[in-house]
Amino acid sequence: MSTGTISQIITRKLTDVFKPKYLNVINESYMHNVPRDSETHFKVIVVSDLFADKPLLQRHRLVNESLKDELASGVHALSIQAKTPQQWDESNHEIPNSPPCMGGSKR
């Protein structure tokens, strides 16, 4: 079993699988109606050569597969930015902000 915070586990798994040129795991739980210090909503930015020649849907599936245990046991939402190094450079390292929470259980 993996140990550490969910953020640390996600970082470790994505690093092991994708050997990223750039990786950022952002806990966005604070933007949602969850208890303080929750680790339930994440955005990951993964830049890897392994995404070359793969369509976006396949890249997302690869990331989801590598984090299947976390998605099955507490991670409620995962926003994925999966880019090749060339795409990352062309984007000037800009990632759009996540949309505001629409309320979920606040309704």
C-alpha positions, 0 to 999 in steps of 0.5 A: 500500500502507498503511504503519504498524502494523496497529493504525494501518492499522485505525484509519485505514481505519475512520476513513475509512470510518465517520467514527466518533463514537468509535473504539477499536482494541484489540490483544488479541494478548497474550491469545493464544499468539502471539509477543510484539508480534504484531498478530493479534487485535483488538477494534474499537469503532466508533460511527457514524451509518452503522450506523443502520437496519442490523442487526448482521450487516450492520454486521459485514459492513461492518467486515469488508469495510473490513478485508478486506486485513488479515484476509487477511494476518495479522489472525487474529481481529476482535471487533467492537462496531458501535453507533449513537451512541444505542446507545453512549450507552444502553450507558454506553460499556460494552463486555464484556471479551473471553473468555479464549483457549481455547488455540488452538495451546496444545493 
